[in-house]
Amino acid sequence: MKRYIFVICIILGSYSFLHSSGKYSVAEDFLENQDYEKSAAEYSKIILESGGVDNSRDIKALTGGFISNYMLQDYKTSFAMAKRVLKIDSYNSCAIFYAGQNLEALGKTELAQNIFKYYEVLPENAPYKRFSEIKFHMNTQFEVIEKIESAIEREERMTYTPPIPNLITILYTINDGYDVKWDYVGKGMTDLLIRDMQPIKSFEVVGRREVEILLNKLELGPSQLLDANVVKKIGSILRSRYVIGGSYNVNEGLNSIFNIFIYDMLDQSNLQEYQFTYNDQNFGKIEKDILKKILMQLGVEVDSDMKKVFKNVYTENYEAFTAYGKGLDLFDIKNFDESLTYFSQAIELDPQFELAYERQAFVDAMNMILHNTFAYNHFEINKKRQQFLAIFRKASIPLLQERIRTMSGNLDLGYIPGNDSRAGKEAYIIPEIPEIRKLGSPPKPPGN
């Protein structure tokens, strides 16, 4: 008899385990099939079983709940669930994105923007990092354009404004040869140089987006970026201390020649012009050599983090590099579908080209936001994150997050998701949306 009771207990236990492991399946099916009313109801049942929104620690159910309720336009309920997730997991990228979306829908645009800005301290493999980044840039696009237009007007009035010390603008290097297939190398080279120089604490680098907007406003052709007067004009408008640019000539199968200049706007002179000659088309390695020369000329002390940057050659496949540059160019003219094709091509040519994966994810996210399909694609977004992890598993990610948490605890940065600042959570109470304070500028992520 005892034996039978034991067997029954095992069966019941197994059933209970299977039932528990599949408790999300009904809700997930409804969510995937865009039946948001039913998915919201199913997730609510699970949340209630785990203590309700205020006490539940079931991130999976809370996540499904805030996605479903957002799509039902119940923004307050959705926000409450997202906020609860952030109390448990401060850097949950999905909760950060939806918290921002809900705040925006509730008319709290400034708070939403402050939430979106936290993409800067999310690790690269965070599944919704790109979504928050895109929303932040979309919301600041007109502001950036207005600032650049104002700067152009100031420069046209011949109003002298001294350059900002240690501000650097990196222009596109220009194809000086006859083979147009290499036209996009310069765009890729500039993108990588800006990326590698941005973490340097002693300098500030103008973003590629700002450079692109300015060039379009001035209607400048590629060859004009080699004109000294144009270089001075750009430097003056952006108030950069240094302007870096140059040209290149690629002879396929033979050599690659790059001529790089550094212009000092303070004393109106070239600091130095360099020529780099290689017997191949390893543009990834050439970019690192150019970077070393620039930093040496600018007197930047090379620390251990920069040494790691020098070693990290993004790709040694010149076809992948060219496809990447072409993808950037198409993205800049808002041809997102074709740009996605070229970033995907870069990945096919070099499966270890991490930046191509990042750009591919960015354009994917952009399309989902523009077409409002991010909720429908939730499971696919997380699946792609797992694929990314399988290719680029970085041991430094947990350390990075811990360092960010430490900073948020030690510095009064205002409200950080999941962290009440020293000023007290009662400050800046927003009607019907408690405990949200205006965020300060987030700290830059520590170097990997």
N, C-alpha and C positions, 0 to 999 in steps of 0.2 A: 504494500500500500504506500509506504513511504517513497518507494521507487517511482511509483506512478505520479505521486505529488511532485517529486523532484523533476520528472520529465515535463509535467504540465507547467511548472514554474519556469523551466528553460524555454518552453515554447512561448509562454506569455511574455517572458523577458525579451525574447528575440523579436516578438511582434511589437512590443513596446519600443525597442530600439529602432526597428525598421520604420515604425510609424513616426517616431521622433525625427529620424534622419530625413524623412520625406515630408515633413510638416509644411515646408515652404512650396512644395511642388504645385499645389492647386493655385496658390496666389501667383506664383511665377508664371504659370501658364496663362492666367488672365492678363498679367502685365505684358507678357510677350505678345499676346494677341490684341493688345490695346483696349481691353475691356477694363477701363480704369475704375469704374464703380465697383465691380466685383473684386478686383485685385485690392482695392482700398479696404473693402469690407473684410477680406480674408486676412490681410496683414494686420488689421485692427484687432481681430480675434487673437492672433498670436501675441500681439503687443499686450493686450489685456491679461492674457495668461501669464505673461512674464512681469506683471506689476504695473502696467499702464505706462503712458508716455513719460511721466515724470520719474519713474523708477526702473523702467526696463533697461536691460543691458544687451538686448538682442539687436545688434547693429544691422543684421541682415533684414529683420522684419521692419525695423524703423526706416531703413533705406528704401525698401519697397513701398513703405507707407508714405514717405515724403515725396517720392517720385509720383505715385498714383494720385495723391491729393493735389500736387502741383498741376498735374494734367487736368484735374477736375476744377481747377481754379480756386480751390480752397487753400489759399496761400497762408493763412494764419495757422491752420492745422499742420500744413506741410512744413512751415518754418519751425514750429514747436518741435517736430520730430527731428528735423535737421539739427536744431540746436542741441537736442538731447544727445545725438550721436557725437557732436563736437565736445560735449562734456565727458564723453567716454574716450574718444579718440580725437585729440586736438587737431591732427593734421589729416583727417579723412577728406580726401580731395573731392569726393562726390558730395558730401555734406556741405563743404565750403561752397561749391558751385551752386547747389540748390538753395542754400541759405541766401546767397547773393541774388539768385533769380527771384526768390520770394520777396526779398526786401525791395527789389526793383519793381515787382508787380504791385507792391503795397505803396509805392510812391516814395520810398526811402532810398532815393537814387544815390545820395552821397554815401550812406552806410553800405549800400550794395557794392559801390565801387571800392570802398575800403576793404570789404570782404574779398572781392575778386583779386585785389592786389596781392593777396597772400599766395598767389601762384608762384611768386618769387622765392618762397622758402619751402616749396614742395619739391621732393626728389623727382628726377626725370621720369621715373617709372610710375609715378602716381597717375592712375587712369584718367582722372578728370583735370589734371593740371592744365592741359592745353585749352580746355573749355573756359576755365576762369581767365587764363591769359588772353584769349581771344575777346572775351567780353570786356576785359579791362581796356584793351587796345581799341576796340570798337567804340567804347564810350568816351575815350580820350582823343579820338581821331580829329574831331572838329576843333578841339582845344589846341592840338598840336599844329594844325593847319593855320589857325588864327595867329598863333605865336610866330610862325614862320612868315606869314604875310606881313605882320607888324614889323618883324625884323628886316624884311626886304624894303619896306617903306622907309624905315629909319636909315638904311644904308643908301637909298636913292636920294634922300634929303641931305646926304653927305654929313650926317651927324656922327661924329667920331665917338665910338664907345670902345674903351680899351678891352683887349681880349681877356677872357677869364683864364687865370693862371692854370696851367696843366690840363686845359680842355683840348681834346684831340678830335679832329675830323679825319676820317679815312675815306678817300674817294675811290671810285672804281678804277682799277688799272685797265688800260685800254689796249686792245689788240692792234699792234702796229704792223702786222703782217698782212698778207693777201688772202690767207685761207680763213674764211668766215666761220668755219666749224669751230674755231677756237675763241669766238667772240665772248662766250659765256664763262670762260676761265676766270676773267677779271672779276665778275660778280661773285663767283664762288670764293675767290681769293680774299676779296674784301670782307665777305661774310665771316670767314674763318678768322681773319685778323681782328675784326671787331669783337668777336666772341672770345678770342684768347686774351685780348687786352682789357676787357671789361672788369675782370676780378682784381686788377692791379689797383691797390689802394691809393697810390700817389697820383693817379691820373683818372680823369673822367673821359669816357669815349662817347661821342655822339652816336646814337643808334642808327642802324641802317634805314629804319623807317623814316626818320627825320631827314636823312640825306636824300632818300628817294623822293620824298615830298618836295624838298627844295629844288632838286634838279628838274622835276616836272613843272614847278611853278616858274622857273627861269627858262624853261624850254631849251635846256642845254643838250647839244649832241655830244656823243662820246669824245670826239677829237678835241672839243673845247676844254675838256678837263685837263689838257696838257698845256693850255694857254696860261701863262703866268698871271695875267690880269684877271682871268676868270677865277683862278685859284685864290687870288687875293680877295676877290669879291665874295666868294663862298666863305672864306675865313672870316671876313668882316661881318657878314650877315649872321653867322653862327657864333661869332665872338670866340673863335677857337684860337688858342695860342699856337697850336701846330696843325698844319694840314699835310696829310700824307697821300701821295698818289704815284702815278707812273705809267709805264707802258711795257708791253712784252711782244715778243716775236717767236712763234713756235714753228720749227721746221720738223715736221713729223718724221720720226726715225733717225733724226740727226741731233738737234739740240733745242734747248729752250733758253731764251735770253730775256731777263727781266731788268728793267731800269726803274729804280724807285727813288723818289725825292722826298725830303722832309722840309717843309717850308715853315719858318718861324715868323709869325705875324707880328711879334713884338719888335723885332729889328728889321722886318721886311727883307729877309734873306733866306737863301737855301742853307740849311745846316749842312747837308751832305747829299750827294747823289751816289747811289750804289748800283752796280751791275752784277747780276747773278747769271752765270752761264752753267747749264747742265747738259749732259749728253743724253738726256732722256726726258720724258714728260711726267715725272713723278711730282705732280703739283702739290701733293700733300706735304712732301718733304721740303719743297721750295718755300712753301708758306711758313714753315717753322724757321728756316734760315733767314727769311726776310724779317720775321718777328724778332729773332735774336739781334739782328743788326739795328733794328729800330730801337729796341730797348737799350742797347749798348749806347747808341747815339744820344738818347734822351736821359742817360744816366740812371736808369732804373736798376736798383739792386735786385739781382736774381736770387729769390729765396727758394726753399724746397718745393713750394707749391708750383712756382714757375718752371722749375726743372722738370716736374711731372708733365706740365703742359708741353714742353719741348719734346718730350718722349712720345706724347700721344699724337701720332700722325693719323689723321682721320681716315685717309684712304691712300693707297699707293697705286690705285687703278685709275689711269687718266680718263678712261671712258666714263667711269662712275662719277668722277669729279666734274667732267663736262656736263653730264646729264643733271647733276645736282645744280650747277650754275644755270642751266636752261630752265630747270624747275623753278628756281628763284625768279628768273626773269618773267616767266609766265604768271607766277603768283603776283608779281608786282603790277601786272596789267589786269589782274582779277580774272585771269583765265584759270580757275581753280581745277577744273577737271583735267586739263592737259598738264598742268603743273604736277598733279598727283601722279599722272602717268610717268613723268620723268623722274620723280622721286622714287617711284616703285622700280623704274628701270635701273636707277643707281644702286638700289638694294640688290637687285638680281645680279648686277655686275660685281658687286662687292657686298656679300651678306654680313660683313662686319662693319659696314659704314654706318655708325651709330647716328650721326647727324641726319642722314637720309631717313632713318626711321622716325626721328623726331619731327622732321618736316612733313613726312607722310602723315603722321598722327595729327599734326597741326592742321593740315588741309582737310583731313577726314573730319576733324572736330568742327572746322569752319563750315563745311557743307552741312553737317548735322544741325548746327545752330541756325544757319540761314534757312534750312528747310524744316526746322522745328521737329527733328526726328531723334533727338538725343535720348528721350525716354524710351522709345521703341527699341533703340539700339543699346540699351543699358548692358545687357548680358554680353553682347558682342564687344563692347568697350572693355569690359573686364577680361574677356577672353584674350583680346589683343595685348592687354597688360601682361598676362601670363606668358604669352609668346615673347614679349619683350624681355621679361625676366629670364626666360630660358636662354636667350641669346646673350644678354648683358647682365648677368647676376653680379651685383657689386656689393662686396662686404662692407663698404663704407656707408651704405644707406642708413642702417640703424644708428651708427655713430653720428651721422649728419643730423638725424632727427633728434637725437639726444642733446646734441650741442645747441640746436635751435630751441628746444624746451628749456635748457639751462639759461639761455639768453633771455627768453621770455619771462622767466622767473626772476632773473636778476635785474632786468631793466624795466622801467615803467613805460612800456610801449603802448599803453592804452589797452583796450580789450583785444586780446588774441583769442581766437576760438578755443574754448575749453579752459581759459585762464582769466580769472578776475584780477584786474590790476590793483596796485597798492592804493589807488585813489578811491577804491570802493565800488562795488557793483551797483550801489544805489545811485551813483552819479549818472547824469545824462539819460535818465529814464525816458524811453520813447513810449508814447501812448500805445497800449495794447501789445507792445513788443519790449518786454523788460530785459534788463541785463545786457543790452547791446550798447557799447560806447563807440565813439569815433576812434577808428584805428589811426595810429601814427604810421609813418613810413616803416615798413617791415625791414628788419636787418637783411643785408645781402647774405645769401647762403654761403656758408664757409666753403672753401675750396675742397674738392674731393681728395 
